[in-house]
Amino acid sequence: MIDFHDPVFIVVFSAVLAVVAFMYASVGHGGASGYLAMMALVGVPLLVMKPTALILNIFVAGISFVFFRQAQHFRWKLFYPFAITSIPAAFAGGMITINPTLYKQILGVFLLIAILRILGVFGKTNQDQNEPVKTTLALLIGLGIGFFSGMIGIGGGIILSPVILLLRWGNMKEAAAVSALFIWVNSVSGALGFVLGGGEIPMEASFLIPAAVIGGTFGAIYGSKRFSNVTLKYILSIVLFIAFIKLMTV
């Protein structure tokens, strides 16, 4: 177990976390899956992982949304059907504490989805919207993503973005803007559910907020105006893959 209170560890971990926040914010995500992967790799306790990831998500996703909205990529009609069901579902999920082994396995699946998303397996990211949003389907999707997001400690953007692209309900920039706000509301709801369910926000979260804010701000500026850096995305996918292997084999 690495001592999370070691100053040297905090500095190094924060620097890497800032890079992760940069990359995730550039595509409208909060970065929870990346933070969870980092914490899993260094042996951070599970009780610290979930709430820390949610808190960092709130800051980074909020910043990302602000910049993508300013760039006029946000579509309210694409957002609200998912949010209506995801918010209460994330709250319920946040109150659930699951078996550590099951937690790691579910998190591993979400990390694999994140890897595939980063590598572009879900299709082109610059396609134009050409299909109307089906409200009933969006409500059901929001319900499922919200519940698992609150339970695992992520905002759900790594699932929502590819869903929007696969269903051709929006292009990459629109998916990023919608995902950023979706992640923010689900992270807030999940964190509230976690606290009201008897959990406590760890001090470690406050140590990492500055790095997440700095990385997330630059990432949001970069992502809302230009294409994200392909090379760094591949590096990030490798890090997530290592974490995925560790989670699925321990």
Steps between C-alpha positions, in 0.01 A plus 500: 500500500639841402465769765256749355622758751860489375577850356715362219230256400236775507707721266571224249146364516354851457717566194381183329143571608516846339593337168210255535261786583627690194430211265157417640386864516603544138222257401244624753566240770571539870772233508368279781589177320856629458530610864363165615751320279788704647386436855454130430851475360662647813283316750277778632224352726162447335330718761717790383476431126128548439437833681831647381416422138154653537635823651765541229235421240282784625777755452633378164165425336365837615794683347473300178130577467556873541748514212306270267182698568680828431608351169127436429522122481238428770150381402242499778266265310777242481580531870179504701354155408811331637518722807140455613554134590875499562500748789277299740661176380850634574381606846372147568818345362715726716339358814597143408821343625593184310748218548860619427561222245176576318584871516833438326340281233228753419755781498716290267215475250449875509872554447493270198215708357707813563794345313284410200352851506845661500620279215201599289343155482154652524531675167601835358495789743421768243176364360204734481177441682245346267252320723240641741534413868263223611385618840389166645825331406700795637312477831584130534863557408526782754352276770754224444802725465401709802462203733831338414673838499395574856587149616847492343596863551507635144287754316399274214644703215715214374174316430280791391732647237533180293125437535424842351745438216380146433136611484600799285324743730786750492857563388810477719494860621131477591554165673788655697291797615204284602723243670676769704177622659367144528815401688475804725142442611553127548820556698326749730207261544728202557710691754189607690375142502839382624506750789135446599566127486756538777815562298757775557692713251871418556763766559695361202245655267592854608868432429424411139241765409754769392670262252164388361381860458819609321507200268126512441500871415770469237341185365159664469646802321692276263217255436226756445701680232718235331538127451648318798853359490496148351839398638407582859172316457687185408727542802194542722342189349811299592483622861132405519570161346766423764250594771234287330729195503586555866136542602388188315779278634509586870 
